[in-house]
Amino acid sequence: MGRRADHLATWVVSREWVLIVIAGALALGSIPIALGHIGLSWDGLNHHIYLGWSAEHNRFDNDYLAASYQAYTFPYLYWPVYRLALAGASGITAGIVLAMIHVMAVPAIWLLARTCIPGSSWFDLTMRWLAVALAFMSGVVLSFFDSTANDLSAAIPLLWSVALAFQPWDAHRPRRLRPHRALLLSGFLAGVSVAFKLSNGPIAILLPLVWIAQPGTLRDRLSLVLQACVLSAVGFAACYGYWGVQLWTHFGNPIYPFYDSWFEPVRALAGWSR
């Protein structure tokens, strides 16, 4: 009996990431099914629907401050809600679709749990799964699954960035995910997370403290941090660039309305006037 249990534990460990994703999808998808609906978050009509509309059809030449200054925040994460509403999807259908997007956070959290609890016994397996479950069981996180709030969607690349930053300490990571590659991916996704939501910046800016803690000489570690920072800028530009160009074209500020006075000298230098 003991040997059979050990073989079963080995089988589960070898497929654990697949099983945890399936379990996460079933658990998160069951929330809108159990409720029978999904509600608009408090600011859903204020700007969630509007920003999804703006993501598909630019509204710069038609509206001004239609949803206050939130009308100029990065709009593309709101597009799924807009399309689901436009298609007349039921509350259950919309809730399941949005929950499946949130499932992308599950393997990132599991990677962090595996780094901290690397064993292959039933106890280790149980602790990892409980760690993932606990990550989703706070009142704040649970509130994302019965409404259109996309804060968790915006956090997904940051969660992956943190998980990848700790991969060099994970003895069970895939061979292809070498420490150097993991940290460069971490840097790129940190930039993407800031593009998704600028308020992720104060967290993302702390990641170099993790990157520089890797094994190796100080020179190698500083070089790695510099490369990861460059890739953070690349990730931000690649994700935010199109929207930023549009904001610059219309307002002379790629992150309008934030820090608008800072861009006044830049506009003057470029001969830009409103």
Secondary structure by P-SEA (a helix, b strand, c coil): caaaaaaaaaaaaaaaaaaaaaaaaaaaaacccccccccccccccccaaaaaaaaacccccccccccccccccccccaaaaaaaaaacccaaaaaaaaaaaaccaaaaaaaaaaaacccccaaaaaaaaaaaaaaaccaaaaaaaaccccccccaaaaaaaaaaaaccccccccccccaaaaaaaaaaaaaaaaaacccaaaaaaaaaaaaacccccaaaaaaaaaaaaaaaaaaaaaaaaaaaaaaaacccccccccccccaaaaaaaacccc
